């Protein structure tokens, strides 16, 4: 969902049930999606875009603000 081209997404759509895509967003681990991909998939699936998931450390603090991938 993050790295695939539109052709890749079309092929995956033939094999993966449509209801699995929202589940993937709802259970996405922190750091997997870029902000751009996160918003794109929420819009594509008609879901309100929630904030990107963030990592939680053992002391209870949260990881850095979500942003681009590798500084982008």
C-alpha positions in Angstrom: 0.0 0.0 0.0 3.0 2.3 0.5 5.4 1.3 -2.2 3.3 -0.3 -4.9 2.5 1.4 -8.2 -1.1 1.7 -9.5 -0.5 -1.5 -11.5 0.7 -3.3 -8.4 -2.4 -2.1 -6.5 -4.7 -3.3 -9.2 -3.2 -6.8 -9.1 -3.3 -7.0 -5.4 -6.9 -5.9 -5.5 -7.7 -9.0 -7.5 -6.5 -11.3 -4.7 -7.1 -9.4 -1.5 -10.6 -8.8 -0.3 -11.6 -5.1 -0.3 -12.5 -5.2 3.4 -8.9 -6.0 4.2 -7.6 -2.6 3.1 -9.3 -0.6 5.8 -8.2 -3.2 8.4 -4.6 -2.6 7.3 -4.9 1.1 7.9 -6.6 0.6 11.3 -3.9 -1.8 12.5 -0.9 -0.2 10.8 2.3 -0.1 12.9 4.1 3.2 13.5 6.6 4.1 10.8 5.1 2.0 8.0 3.2 4.6 6.1 4.4 8.0 4.8 2.1 10.9 5.4 1.3 11.1 1.7 0.4 7.3 1.4 -1.6 7.5 4.7 -3.8 10.4 3.4 -4.1 8.8 -0.1 -5.4 5.5 1.2 -7.8 7.1 3.7 -9.2 9.2 0.9 -9.4 6.3 -1.5 -11.3 4.2 1.0 -13.6 7.0 2.1 -12.2 7.0 5.6 -11.4 10.1 7.6 -7.6 10.5 7.9 -6.6 9.8 11.5 -3.1 10.9 12.7 -0.3 8.6 11.6 0.5 6.0 14.3 3.4 6.9 16.5 5.8 4.7 18.5 5.4 4.5 22.2 8.5 3.9 24.3 8.7 2.0 27.6 8.7 5.2 29.6 5.4 6.2 28.0 6.8 8.9 25.7 5.9 8.9 22.1 8.2 8.8 19.2 8.9 11.9 17.0 6.1 13.6 15.2 5.2 11.6 12.1 6.5 13.0 8.9 8.2 11.9 5.7 10.1 8.7 5.1 13.8 9.0 5.9 13.7 12.7 6.2 11.6 13.3 3.0 
